[in-house]
Amino acid sequence: MKLVAATGAGYDLWVQGRPMPLWVATLVRRGWMIELRKRSGGQWGYLAIGGGIQCPVVLGSRATYVRGALGGLNGGPLRSGDSLSIGAPSRWLWELAGCEIPESARPIYDDSVEIEVIVGPQEDCFSTAGLKTFFSSEYTINPISDRMGYRLNGPKVENRGGADIVSDGMARGCIQIPAGGEPLVMMADGPTTGGYPKIATAISADLPLLAQCSPGAGRVRFRATTVAAAQAKYREMNRGLIAVVSD
């Protein structure tokens, strides 16, 4: 027996030909077929397995960075016929079966989102009109977006001069404004440095909401917040998850 759970948006979980709810731990038997079937809306689905998928730890993670051929199973995407090893669960499976994340603790995914941001660090590279455009406009997700960055289509943000700066450090959620004037949000596989000015950074609690916006259909707006408010929102987001795990 194994324990599985699926989360995310835009996917349905099917076990042995039967639909199963997301956000719930489900027992499965050897030989059963587990499927994540794509449906409309959302971008990413996640499947967790009790005991975890066992593969070499690279840079402190078992994840796969396909662009750099690092981690996971030989550094590449999974293919038909691949076999993954599963570790031993830390708790009795029957004790965890049926556990679920309550709706109050789940992300509210939607194709129309308002993302809170911390302004800067290079907001002085943009004109007053450019900053107003960024915070008053609605953007869509360009279809060529990927795990490295989400390119947004919409009104162009005016800068004070050139669109290039001396390359400096970037974090996940940084929002660059390239020469074309349309925002570029760094996502999970984003680079560590960049040479375009950063107008703002999406807060950690809201970045998953942006990640699930559908290309073309999603509508994105930005609102400035403070570091203290962003930290409080992140702690609140985690509080519900921690309560479930610790029960």
N, C-alpha and C positions, 0 to 999 in steps of 0.2 A: 504494500500500500504506500502511496505517496500523497502529499498534500499540495494542492496548487491554488493559486488565486490570481485573478486578472483584474487590472485597473486600466485607467486611461480614458480616452474618448475616441469614438469612431469605430469601435470594434465590439463584437459580441463573442462571448465564450461558449463553445460547444464541447461537450464531453460525451463521447460515444454516441454521437448523433442527437444529443439532447441539449437544448439551450440551458445555460446555467447563469446565475446572477454574477455581476461583477462585484468587486469589493468584499467578497465572501470566500473564506477558506473551504475548499472542497476536496474530499477524499477521492482518489482515483486508484484503479487497480492496474497491475501489470498488463500491458497489451492494449489498454484502452486508447482510443484516438482523442487527442486534445487539439482543438482548433480555435484560432482567433480569426473570425470572419469579418472582413471590412464591410462597413456600411457608410452611409452618408454622414458628413460632419466629422470633426476631429482629425487628428493627424497621427497620434501615437498610442499604441497599446502596450501593456507591460504584463508579462507572465512571470510570477514568482513560484518557486518550488521549494517545499520544505527541505532544509538541509543545504540549500544553495547549490548553484552550478559551480563545479570545481574545475578551475583552470589556473594556470600560473598567474601569480600576482605580479603585475608590471606597474611600476610607479605608484604602488599602494592601491591598485584597483584590479578587478577582474574584468572590467569592461573592455570593449574593442574599439580602438580608434582606427577605422578602416583607411583613412587617408594616409596615415603614417605606418600602416601595417603593424600596429602594436597591440598586444594584449589579446584576450579572448582565445579563440581557437585558431592558432597560427596567424593571427593578425588580420584575418579576413572575415567577410560576412558568412553566415551559415548557409550551407548548400544541402540539397537533397542527399540523404545518406549519411550526413555527419552524425557523430555520436558524442553526447555530452555526459560526463560523470556527475552524479548527484551526491552530495555529502550527507552525513548523518544528521537528522533533526535534533535540535537542542531540547525539545520537549515532546511529550507523548502526543502522537498524532490525533488520537481520539479526543484529547483535551482541547485541541485547537480547532478541530473540524466544526464548521458552522460559525466560527468567529467572523465578525464583519466590522468594517469601518462604518459608523453611523453616518447618515446623510449630512448631519450637522458638521461633520469633520471632513467631508469630501470637498475637493475643489469644485467651484461652480463654473464649469466649462461652457463657453458660449462663443458664437462666431462674431459677436459684437462686444468688445472689451474696452475698458478704460484702464490703462496701465499707469501705475504711479512710478515716478522717476525722481532720482536725486539729480539736480541740475549740475552740470559741469562734467569734467574739470576744465574744459576749454570753452565755456560759454562766452568768454570775451572775444572769441573768434567770430561771433555772429552778431549781426546787426539787431537793433531793437525790433525791426520788422521781421527779421528771420526768426527770432525767439517767439514772437507773437504767432507767426505762421505755424511753427512746430506745435505749440500748445493749443491752438484753436482749430486745427485741421483734422480731418479724418483720412486715414490711410488704409490701403488694402495690401494683402500679402502677394508679392510677385511669385508666380509659379516656379521660378528657378531657385527659390529659397531652399535651404537644406539645413542640416545640423550645424554647419559652420556659421551661417548667418541668415537672417530673414531680411530680404530686401523689400522695402515698402514703396508702394506707388501712391503718389499724391502730390499736393502742392510742394514746390521746391523751397527749401530753407535758404535764405540769403546769408552769405558770410561777409565778413569785412574785407577780405582780401583773397589770397589763394586758398585752395582747399588742401594744401599739404602742410604738415608740420614735421618736426624731427620725431621719428618713431619713438613711442614710449609705451609703457605697459598698459595692458587692457585686462579687464575682468569680464566674466560672463554677464551679459546684460548691457554692456557698453553700447551706446548708440552713436555711430559715426555718421558724419555728413560728407560723402565724397563730392567730387567736382560737379556731378549731376544735380546735387541739391536734395536728393531723396534719401531718407534715413536708412541706415543699415544696422540692424541689431545683432550683436554677437550672441550666438547660442551655445549649446553644449560643447560643440567641437571647435569653438572659436579660437583664433590665434592668441598668443600671449602678448604680442606687440602689434602696433599699427601706426600708420602715418597720416591718417585723416583726423581732423579735430572731432572731439567727442562733446556733443551738446548736452548729454545726460546719460544716466545709467538706470535701467529698469530694476526695480527692487526685487529681491529674491522671492518674495511671496507671490508676486504677480507674473514672473517670467514663465511659469508653467501654463498660465492662462493664454499668454501670447503663443506659446509653442503649439497649442492645440487649435489655433485659428486656421481655417482652411484657406489655401491659396485662392485668390480671386473672390471668394465669398466672404472672408473675414473682414471686419471693420475694426480699426484700431485708433484709439485716441490716447493722448498722454496728459497726465496731470502731475504737477510738482508736489512733492512732499518733503518731510524732513527725515534726517537719519534716525532720530528717536522714534518717530512714528513708523518708519519702515522696520525697525528692529522689533517694535511692539507687535506689528502685524505678523512678522515671521514667527515670533514666539507663540502667538495665538494660533497660527496655522498648525504648528507642531503639537500644541497642547492636547488637541483631540486625538491625534495619532498616538502620542505617548500614553494617554489614558487607556486606550484599547490594548496596547502591547503589554502594559504593566498589570492589567487585570488578571 
